[in-house]
């Protein structure tokens, strides 16, 4: 990457506690009021490193809207601006 350029909306690690249904229940200690939307992205399936992300658009108890995802079936979660 060119040193003068920076990536926009780079995913950042975030602490997520999931509920019994597997959906986020808490993000960085803030309760999830509602899951507004949920979707799965599968891309580059034809390559040696396919992309699989499970996204959730959330409404948090502090009034913020936030999009989080996890890669594949991994336990690591990330937040990302749209």
C-alpha positions, -999 to 999 in steps of 0.1 A, spaced: 0 0 0 12 35 -7 25 51 25 5 83 17 -28 64 17 -48 49 45 -76 24 44 -111 38 53 -133 19 77 -107 -7 87 -123 -33 110 -113 -29 147 -114 -57 173 -143 -54 197 -154 -74 228 -187 -91 222 -208 -113 245 -233 -134 227 -266 -146 239 -280 -182 237 -291 -176 201 -255 -167 190 -264 -130 184 -245 -102 202 -260 -94 236 -234 -69 247 -206 -49 230 -178 -35 250 -199 -37 281 -229 -19 265 -262 -39 262 -276 -46 228 -312 -33 226 -320 -48 192 -305 -66 162 -317 -45 134 -303 -67 106 -282 -97 101 -264 -110 70 -237 -133 58 -211 -124 32 -193 -152 13 -168 -140 -13 -136 -152 -30 -148 -188 -25 -128 -198 -56 -95 -187 -40 -72 -203 -14 -84 -177 12 -121 -173 9 -139 -146 28 -168 -154 51 -182 -129 75 -214 -129 96 -226 -93 102 -250 -78 127 -263 -42 127 -271 -34 163 -289 -8 183 -271 -3 216 -285 8 250 -265 40 249 -283 51 217 -255 42 192 -259 21 161 -230 -3 154 -222 -29 129 -201 -59 141 -190 -91 124 -171 -123 130 -150 -141 105 -162 -176 96 -169 -195 128 -142 -178 148 -146 -162 182 -130 -129 173 -154 -100 167 -148 -67 148 -166 -35 144 -167 -17 111 -183 15 99 -204 12 68 
